[in-house]
Amino acid sequence: MRRIYESGALHRDDDEPQAPTERGARPQAARSIDGGAWSDRLVPTWLRYRAVSVDIEVPQTEYPAGTEVPFVVTMQNALPVPITLPTDSPRPWTWYVDGVPEASHVDSVPSGNGSLRFDRGERKQFRRRWDRMFRVSDDEWEPASAGEYTIGAGLSVTDAVERGLYSETTVSIRDQ
């Protein structure tokens, strides 16, 4: 094969469109395609939202006072193509304790738009801990009393609960 390329036999007529490309040049068929850009153009937004699931898990449902509550948020793309979800905030998802974002009464979520990208069939996991404190001002925190609390997580999109992009679980904090 090397002799054919070195002899110039394939390039006798420079006007011939069927001659192979020069060595080192990538053939047209081997060029990569940006699958994410194509799927964003071809897959409607409503289907992209429907393809993603959100789940939250805690290792146990009851914790003694003074201990942190660990939890894992799992998001998964069920489609065999990469997708990008537009979000209402640069922070694509957040967690809540009894409806309070990140257990803080102080607004810290920046405004603006963002996005969350998933490869085909990708599963993302995020590990967080709630230290059983509620932030009431920039520099003041107060401890949560004994009782039941709902920890939730969801994407920063309009109607996340109705779209199935939100999940929650209940934990119990008991006195020692």
KAVENTA-V158704 format. One record per residue. RES is the residue in three letters. SS is DSSP state (hx for helix, st for strand, lp for the rest). BURIAL is # if it has 24 or more other C-alpha atoms within 12 Angstrom, else .. Layout:
res = (RES,RES)
ss = (SS,SS)
burial = (BURIAL,BURIAL)
//
This chain:
res = (MET,ARG,ARG,ILE,TYR,GLU,SER,GLY,ALA,LEU,HIS,ARG,ASP,ASP,ASP,GLU,PRO,GLN,ALA,PRO,THR,GLU,ARG,GLY,ALA,ARG,PRO,GLN,ALA,ALA,ARG,SER,ILE,ASP,GLY,GLY,ALA,TRP,SER,ASP,ARG,LEU,VAL,PRO,THR,TRP,LEU,ARG,TYR,ARG,ALA,VAL,SER,VAL,ASP,ILE,GLU,VAL,PRO,GLN,THR,GLU,TYR,PRO,ALA,GLY,THR,GLU,VAL,PRO,PHE,VAL,VAL,THR,MET,GLN,ASN,ALA,LEU,PRO,VAL,PRO,ILE,THR,LEU,PRO,THR,ASP,SER,PRO,ARG,PRO,TRP,THR,TRP,TYR,VAL,ASP,GLY,VAL,PRO,GLU,ALA,SER,HIS,VAL,ASP,SER,VAL,PRO,SER,GLY,ASN,GLY,SER,LEU,ARG,PHE,ASP,ARG,GLY,GLU,ARG,LYS,GLN,PHE,ARG,ARG,ARG,TRP,ASP,ARG,MET,PHE,ARG,VAL,SER,ASP,ASP,GLU,TRP,GLU,PRO,ALA,SER,ALA,GLY,GLU,TYR,THR,ILE,GLY,ALA,GLY,LEU,SER,VAL,THR,ASP,ALA,VAL,GLU,ARG,GLY,LEU,TYR,SER,GLU,THR,THR,VAL,SER,ILE,ARG,ASP,GLN)
ss = (lp,hx,hx,hx,hx,hx,hx,lp,hx,hx,hx,lp,lp,lp,lp,lp,lp,lp,lp,lp,lp,lp,lp,lp,lp,lp,lp,hx,hx,hx,lp,lp,lp,lp,hx,hx,hx,hx,hx,hx,hx,hx,lp,lp,hx,hx,hx,hx,hx,hx,hx,st,st,st,st,st,st,st,lp,lp,lp,st,st,st,lp,lp,lp,lp,st,st,st,st,st,st,st,st,st,lp,lp,lp,lp,lp,st,st,st,st,st,lp,lp,lp,lp,lp,st,st,st,st,st,lp,lp,st,st,lp,lp,st,lp,lp,lp,lp,lp,lp,lp,lp,lp,st,st,st,st,st,lp,lp,lp,lp,st,st,st,st,st,st,st,st,lp,lp,st,st,st,st,st,lp,lp,st,st,st,st,lp,lp,lp,st,st,st,st,st,st,st,st,st,lp,lp,lp,lp,lp,lp,lp,lp,lp,lp,st,st,st,st,st,st,st,st,st,lp,lp)
burial = (.,.,.,.,.,.,.,.,.,.,.,.,.,.,.,.,.,.,.,.,.,.,.,.,.,.,.,.,.,.,.,.,.,.,.,.,.,.,#,#,.,.,.,.,.,.,.,#,#,#,#,#,#,#,#,#,#,#,.,.,.,.,#,.,.,.,.,.,#,.,#,#,#,#,#,#,#,.,.,.,#,#,#,#,#,#,#,.,.,.,.,#,#,#,#,#,#,#,.,#,#,#,#,#,.,.,.,.,.,.,.,.,.,.,.,#,#,#,#,.,.,.,.,#,.,.,.,.,.,#,#,#,#,#,#,.,.,.,.,.,.,.,.,#,.,.,.,.,#,#,#,#,#,#,#,#,#,.,.,#,.,.,.,#,#,#,#,#,#,#,#,#,#,.,.,.)
//
